[in-house]
Each structure stands twice: as structure tokens, then as C-alpha cells.
């Protein structure tokens, strides 16, 4: 099973900050701090970010590409 199919099946098309932290095996606060850094890793994850109101979500398809190394 591909990463995108597995993540979409479990979480849907959008991941919350807490869900992404769980996928990356980090705390939600640790992920927030990491995303503020100016690193290639943070830039790739921030590119998948979208805000709906005050909530922050990440596009599952883009996170799967990141995790797959594409």
C-alpha cells in the first residue's frame, strides 16, 4: 500500500497539526517549533500547509510525497 493511500485512509485529505505530529512521531508543540525554522524540511512541510479559519491543516497528498522522498 502506498503512503498516500494509507494516510488518506486513516486521516482523510487533510491532516491536523496533532495528526501530522503523530505521523512524524513528534509532539505537536515540537512540530510547531520545528516549522518555524528556516530549513528545507520545514519549507517542504509549510508548503503543504493551509489554514481554515484559525485551524492549520496539511494536505495529505503533499505530506505523503514528502515522506516518500519525492
C-alpha positions as CSV (number, residue, x, y, z in Angstrom):
1,X,0.0,0.0,0.0
2,X,1.3,3.4,-0.9
3,X,1.9,6.1,1.8
4,X,-0.7,8.4,0.4
5,X,-3.4,5.7,0.4
6,X,-2.5,4.7,4.0
7,X,-2.6,8.3,5.3
8,X,-5.7,9.2,3.4
9,X,-7.5,6.1,4.6
10,X,-6.6,6.8,8.2
11,X,-6.8,10.6,8.3
12,X,-8.6,11.9,5.2
13,X,-7.5,14.5,2.7
14,X,-6.2,16.9,5.4
15,X,-4.1,16.3,8.5
16,X,-4.3,18.4,11.6
17,X,-1.2,19.5,13.4
18,X,-1.7,16.8,16.0
19,X,-2.2,14.1,13.4
20,X,0.9,15.2,11.5
21,X,2.9,15.2,14.7
22,X,1.7,11.6,15.4
23,X,2.7,10.5,11.9
24,X,6.1,12.1,12.4
25,X,6.4,10.7,15.9
26,X,6.8,14.2,17.4
27,X,4.9,16.2,19.9
28,X,2.5,18.8,18.4
29,X,4.4,21.6,20.2
30,X,7.7,20.3,19.0
31,X,6.4,20.2,15.4
32,X,5.1,23.8,15.7
33,X,8.6,24.9,16.8
34,X,10.3,23.0,14.0
35,X,8.1,24.5,11.4
36,X,9.2,28.0,12.4
37,X,12.8,27.2,11.4
38,X,14.2,28.1,8.0
39,X,15.2,24.6,7.0
40,X,14.5,22.6,3.8
41,X,12.4,20.2,5.9
42,X,10.3,23.0,7.3
43,X,9.8,24.7,3.9
44,X,8.5,21.4,2.4
45,X,6.1,20.8,5.2
46,X,5.0,24.5,5.2
47,X,4.3,24.3,1.5
48,X,1.6,21.6,2.3
49,X,0.0,23.9,5.0
50,X,-3.3,25.5,4.7
51,X,-5.5,27.5,7.1
52,X,-9.2,27.1,7.5
53,X,-10.3,29.8,9.8
54,X,-7.8,29.7,12.7
55,X,-7.0,26.0,12.3
56,X,-4.0,24.7,10.5
57,X,-4.1,21.7,8.3
58,X,-1.7,19.9,5.9
59,X,-2.6,18.4,2.6
60,X,-2.2,14.6,3.0
61,X,-1.1,14.0,-0.6
62,X,1.8,16.5,-0.2
63,X,2.8,15.0,3.1
64,X,2.9,11.6,1.5
65,X,5.1,12.9,-1.3
66,X,7.4,14.4,1.4
67,X,7.6,11.1,3.3
68,X,8.1,9.1,0.2
69,X,11.1,11.3,-0.7
70,X,9.6,12.7,-4.0
